[in-house]
Amino acid sequence: MQQATVKKSNQQQCPNCGADMVFSPQKGHLYCSHCGSVEEIERSYEVRERDFVEMENVPTWQQSSVAAYRCSNCGAQTIMSATTIATTCPFCDSAVVVDSAALDSVRPDTVIPFENSIQDAQRAILHWRKRRVFAPPKFKKSLNVDSVKGTYLPVWTFDCDTSTSYSGTLGKRCTRTVRRNGKTYTETYIRWFPVSGTIRQIFDDLFVNGSNSVPQSQVDKLHPFPQSKYVVYDDKYLAGYVADNYSIQPQQAFKTAQATMRSVIERAIMAQHFADVKGTLNLSTTYLSRSFKYLMLPLYVTATKYKNKVFNNYVSGVAADNVKKIKVSGKAPVCWWKVLLTVIAGAAAALGVAYLFVNS
């Protein structure tokens, strides 16, 4: 494909005053903070799976009114509304540069629009910070909630109908009573038995993270992202937000999904035969049908620099009943003197209890 030229777009400009409009999570439409004008977004819930044969002929970002950028520090590729003035990377807070080559990438077909506001995310991060009892005080004070950016995370989802032929051995843990040297013992052993057959498994919306910018373990802590919230992607949802472009190709993501499917199929076979232990189990899986979606998940991301290292927080953009229930994930440095004091205090308390017990 030829590289596209990044151009300004008037799609998200206010028809009344010409100022930039942004997507409002609370209202569910575009909003102009300058004059208060609104522009409705016609939501479509008719999301569909794409067959793998469509992979070579899917819409790209070139067909959207967006601009592409690359972080000069961590290398993350981000997509923003063309009217947005790019500032810093949401993952490391470093400068970004124009990267029109990213526009050749596949454009998402499905999105979960933001429901939590940036203020909701900031309050949730502050609540998370209060609970980091072992974090250094300087880190807690420097946690930069002002750097919060609404960022869509790319995810590949796969649907598969599979048929698997299998053969091998499985085992079941059993107990038996034995006598040795006049004494009775209960011992555990594995009873092995041969198995073979065919099993059919259907997989619906198997998630595979499409970006290396956010660890899978952190994304898992932010679930659920219900299918009932899926809508057909529209550039208007990107107004005022950033989309992290995928760094994991769909074919590579499907291999990850296959490994997950294999594990699920193995567990299903073991359950079918009431087995506890897997021996030599050979699988031959046929994919009767397979399809994919390119989904954008709403996250808020903040980057805090502490001792030459960047610590990220991630907040789910899916609405919750209150701040305490909004899912937050991330890592914080550990202050070892706090841990040591806690251990010493615990040991002292244990010794005190033991002393009282002995003297009573």
For each residue, the residues with C-beta under 8 A, 3 or more apart:
1: 60 62 104
2:
3: 100 101 103 104
4: 61 62 100 103 104
5: 100
6: 67 68 82 98 100 103
7: 82
8: 82 83
9: 12 65 66 81 82 83
10: 13 83
11: 65 81 82 83 235 236
12: 9 20 21 22 30 65 81 83 235 236 239
13: 10 18 19 20 21 83
14: 17 18 19 20 21 32 34 35 37
15: 37 39
16: 32 35 37
17: 14 32 34 35 37
18: 13 14
19: 13 14 32 33 34 35
20: 12 13 14 32 83 84 239 240
21: 12 13 14 30 31 32 37 39 239 240
22: 12 30 31 33 239 240 241
23: 29 30 31 41 113 114 236 237 238 239 240 241
24: 27 28 29 30 31 38
25: 28 113 114 115 116 117 317
26: 117
27: 24 31 38
28: 24 25 41 43 113
29: 23 24 38 39 40 41
30: 12 21 22 23 24 38 39 40 41 236 239
31: 21 22 23 24 27 36 37 38
32: 14 16 17 19 20 21 35 36 37 38
33: 19 22 36
34: 14 17 19
35: 14 16 17 19 32
36: 31 32 33
37: 14 15 16 17 21 31 32
38: 24 27 29 30 31 32
39: 15 21 29 30 236
40: 29 30
41: 23 28 29 30 234 236 237
42:
43: 28 231 232
44: 47 231 232
45: 230 231 232
46: 232
47: 44 109 110 230 231 232 293
48: 109 293
49: 159 291 292 293
50: 54 55 58 109 291 292 293
51: 54 290 291
52: 55 290 291 292
53: 56
54: 50 51 57 58
55: 50 52 58 250 251 292
56: 53
57: 54
58: 50 54 55 106 107 109 294
59: 63 64 106 107 109
60: 1 63 103 104 105 106 107
61: 4 64 66 68 79 102 103 104 105 106 107 245
62: 1 4 103 104
63: 59 60 107
64: 59 61 107 235
65: 9 11 12 81 82 235
66: 9 61 79 80 81 82 103 235 238 243
67: 6 79 80 81 82 84 86 98
68: 6 61 77 78 79 98 99 100 101 102 103 245
69: 77 78 79 80 86 96 97 98 99 102
70: 75 76 77 78 96 97 98 99 102
71: 74 75 76 77 78 89 91 92 94 95 96
72: 94 95 96 97
73: 89 92 94 95
74: 71 89 91 92 94 213
75: 70 71
76: 70 71 89 90 91 92 211 213 244 247
77: 68 69 70 71 99 102 105 244 245 247
78: 68 69 70 71 86 89 90 96 151 242 243 244 245
79: 61 66 67 68 69 102 238 242 243 244 245
80: 66 67 69 84 86 238 241 242 243
81: 9 11 12 65 66 67 84 235 238 239 240 241
82: 6 7 8 9 11 65 66 67
83: 8 9 10 11 12 13 20 239
84: 20 67 80 81 239 240 242
85:
86: 67 69 78 80 96 98
87: 96
88: 93 94 95 96 147
89: 71 73 74 76 78 92 93 94 95 96 303
90: 76 78 93 149 151 242 244 301 303
91: 71 74 76 213 214 244 301 303 310 312
92: 71 73 74 76 89 303 310
93: 88 89 90 144 147 303 305 310
94: 71 72 73 74 88 89
95: 71 72 73 88 89
96: 69 70 71 72 78 86 87 88 89
97: 69 70 72
98: 6 67 68 69 70 86
99: 68 69 70 77 102
100: 3 4 5 6 68 103
101: 3 68 104
102: 61 68 69 70 77 79 99 105 245
103: 3 4 6 60 61 62 66 68 100
104: 1 3 4 60 61 62 101
105: 60 61 77 102 245 246
106: 58 59 60 61 246 250 294
107: 58 59 60 61 63 64 233 294
108: 111 152 154 233 243 294 295 296
109: 47 48 50 58 59 232 233 293 294 295
110: 47 230 231 232 233 293 294 295 296
111: 108 152 230 231 232 233 234 237 295 296 298
112: 225 229 230 231 295 296 297 298 317 318
113: 23 25 28 229 231 237 298
114: 23 25 117 150 237 241 298 317
115: 25 229 298 317 318 319
116: 25 120 121 124 298 300 315 316 317 318 319 320 326
117: 25 26 114 120 121
118: 121 122 148 150 300
119: 122 123
120: 116 117 123 124 315 323 326
121: 116 117 118 124 125 148 150 300 315 317 326
122: 118 119 125 126 145 148
123: 119 120 126 127 323
124: 116 120 121 127 128 315 323 326 328
125: 121 122 128 129 143 145 148 302 313 315 328
126: 122 123 129 130 143 145
127: 123 124 130 131 323 324 328
128: 124 125 131 132 313 328 330
129: 125 126 132 135 140 143
130: 126 127
131: 127 128
132: 128 129 135 140 332
133: 338
134: 332 334 335 338 339 342
135: 129 132 139 140 332 333 334 335
136: 139 140 306 333 334 335
137: 140 141 335
138: 141 142 306
139: 135 136 142 143 304 306 311 332 333
140: 129 132 135 136 137 143
141: 137 138
142: 138 139 304 305 306
143: 125 126 129 139 140 302 304 313
144: 93 147 302 303 304 305
145: 122 125 126 148 302
146:
147: 88 93 144 302 303 304
148: 118 121 122 125 145 300 301 302 315
149: 90 241 242 300 301 302
150: 114 118 121 240 241 242 298 299 300 317
151: 78 90 241 242 243 244 299 300 301
152: 108 111 237 238 241 242 243 244 296 297 298 299
153: 209 210 211 213 214 219 244 296 297 298 299
154: 108 209 210 211 243 244 245 246 294 295 296
155: 207 208 209 210 294 295 296 297
156: 207 208 210 246 248 250 253 254 257 292 293 294 295
157: 205 206 207 208 292 293 295
158: 203 205 206 208 253 254 257 290 291 292
159: 49 203 204 205 206 289 290 291 292
160: 202 203 206 257 261 287 289 290 291
161: 200 202 203 287 288 289 290
162: 200 201 202 203 261 265 285 286 287 288
163: 198 199 200 285 286 288
164: 198 199 200 201 265 269 283 284 285 286
165: 197 198 283 284
166: 195 196 197 198 199 269 281 282 283 284
167: 194 195 196 281 282
168: 194 195 196 279 280 281 282
169: 192 193 194 195 279 280 281
170: 192 193 195 269 270 273 275 277 278 279 281
171: 190 191 192 193 275 276 277 278 279
172: 190 191 193 274 275 276 277
173: 188 189 190 191 276 277
174: 188 189 190 191
175: 186 187 188 189
176: 186 187 189
177: 184 185 186
178: 184 185 186 187
179: 182 183 184 185
180: 183 185
181:
182: 179
183: 179 180
184: 177 178 179
185: 177 178 179 180
186: 175 176 177 178
187: 175 176 178
188: 173 174 175
189: 173 174 175 176
190: 171 172 173 174 276 277
191: 171 172 173 174
192: 169 170 171 279
193: 169 170 171 172 273
194: 167 168 169
195: 166 167 168 169 170 269 273 275 281
196: 166 167 168
197: 165 166 269 272
198: 163 164 165 166
199: 163 164 166 265 268 269 272
200: 161 162 163 164
201: 162 164 261 264 265 268
202: 160 161 162
203: 158 159 160 161 162 206 257 261 264
204: 159
205: 157 158 159 227 293
206: 157 158 159 160 203 257 260 261
207: 155 156 157
208: 155 156 157 158 248 253 254 256 257 260
209: 153 154 155 214 216 219 248
210: 153 154 155 156 246 247 248 253 294
211: 76 153 154 214 244 245 246 247 248
212: 247 248
213: 74 76 91 153 244 247
214: 91 153 209 211 218 219 244 299 301 312 314
215: 218 219
216: 209 219 220
217: 220 221
218: 214 215 221 222 312 314 329 330
219: 153 209 214 215 216 222 223 297 314 329
220: 216 217 223
221: 217 218 327 329
222: 218 219 225 297 299 314 315 316 327 328 329
223: 219 220 327
224: 318
225: 112 222 229 297 316 318
226: 229 318
227: 205 230
228:
229: 112 113 115 225 226 318
230: 45 47 110 111 112 227 295
231: 43 44 45 47 110 111 112 113 234
232: 43 44 45 46 47 109 110 111
233: 107 108 109 110 111 237 296
234: 41 111 231 237
235: 11 12 64 65 66 81 238 239
236: 11 12 23 30 39 41 239
237: 23 41 111 113 114 152 233 234 241 296
238: 23 66 79 80 81 152 235 241 242 243
239: 12 20 21 22 23 30 81 83 84 235 236
240: 20 21 22 23 81 84 150
241: 22 23 80 81 114 149 150 151 152 237 238
242: 78 79 80 84 90 149 150 151 152 238
243: 66 78 79 80 108 151 152 154 238 296
244: 76 77 78 79 90 91 151 152 153 154 211 213 214
245: 61 68 77 78 79 102 105 154 211
246: 105 106 154 156 210 211 249 294
247: 76 77 210 211 212 213
248: 156 208 209 210 211 212 252 253 256
249: 246 252 253
250: 55 106 156 253 254 292 294
251: 55 254 255
252: 248 249 255 256
253: 156 158 208 210 248 249 250 256 257
254: 156 158 208 250 251 257 258 290 292
255: 251 252 258 259
256: 208 248 252 253 259 260
257: 156 158 160 203 206 208 253 254 260 261
258: 254 255 261 262 285
259: 255 256 262 263
260: 206 208 256 257 263 264
261: 160 162 201 203 206 257 258 264 265 285
262: 258 259 265 266 283 285
263: 259 260 266 267
264: 201 203 260 261 267 268
265: 162 164 199 201 261 262 268 269 283 285
266: 262 263 269 270 278 281 283
267: 263 264 270 271
268: 199 201 264 265 271 272
269: 164 166 170 195 197 199 265 266 272 273 275 281
270: 170 266 267 273 275 276 278
271: 267 268 274 275
272: 197 199 268 269
273: 170 193 195 269 270
274: 172 271
275: 170 171 172 195 269 270 271 278
276: 171 172 173 190 270
277: 170 171 172 173 190
278: 170 171 266 270 275 281
279: 168 169 170 171 192
280: 168 169
281: 166 167 168 169 170 195 266 269 278
282: 166 167 168
283: 164 165 166 262 265 266
284: 164 165 166
285: 162 163 164 258 261 262 265
286: 162 163 164
287: 160 161 162 290
288: 161 162 163
289: 159 160 161
290: 51 52 158 159 160 161 254 287
291: 49 50 51 52 158 159 160
292: 49 50 52 55 156 157 158 159 250 254
293: 47 48 49 50 109 110 156 157 205
294: 58 106 107 108 109 110 154 155 156 210 246 250
295: 108 109 110 111 112 154 155 156 157 230
296: 108 110 111 112 152 153 154 155 233 237 243
297: 112 152 153 155 219 222 225 317
298: 111 112 113 114 115 116 150 152 153 316 317 318
299: 150 151 152 153 214 222 314 315 316 317
300: 116 118 121 148 149 150 151 314 315 317
301: 90 91 148 149 151 214 312 313 314 315
302: 125 143 144 145 147 148 149 312 313 315
303: 89 90 91 92 93 144 147 310 311 312
304: 139 142 143 144 147 310 311 312 313
305: 93 142 144 308 309 310 311
306: 136 138 139 142 309 311 333
307: 333
308: 305
309: 305 306 333
310: 91 92 93 303 304 305
311: 139 303 304 305 306 330 331 332 333
312: 91 214 218 301 302 303 304 330 331
313: 125 128 143 301 302 304 328 329 330
314: 214 218 219 222 299 300 301 328 329 330
315: 116 120 121 124 125 148 222 299 300 301 302 326 327 328
316: 116 222 225 298 299 320 326 327 328
317: 25 112 114 115 116 121 150 297 298 299 300
318: 112 115 116 224 225 226 229 298 327
319: 115 116
320: 116 316 323 325 326 327
321: 325
322: 325 326
323: 120 123 124 127 320 326
324: 127
325: 320 321 322
326: 116 120 121 124 315 316 320 322 323
327: 221 222 223 315 316 318 320
328: 124 125 127 128 222 313 314 315 316
329: 218 219 221 222 313 314
330: 128 218 311 312 313 314
331: 311 312
332: 132 134 135 139 311
333: 135 136 139 306 307 309 311
334: 134 135 136 338 339
335: 134 135 136 137 338 339
336: 339 340
337: 340 341
338: 133 134 334 335 341 342
339: 134 334 335 336 342 343
340: 336 337 343 344
341: 337 338 344 345
342: 134 338 339 345 346
343: 339 340 346 347
344: 340 341 347 348
345: 341 342 348 349
346: 342 343 349 350
347: 343 344 350 351
348: 344 345 351 352
349: 345 346 352 353
350: 346 347 353 354
351: 347 348 354 355
352: 348 349 355 356
353: 349 350 356 357
354: 350 351 357 358
355: 351 352 358 359
356: 352 353 359 360
357: 353 354 360
358: 354 355
359: 355 356
360: 356 357
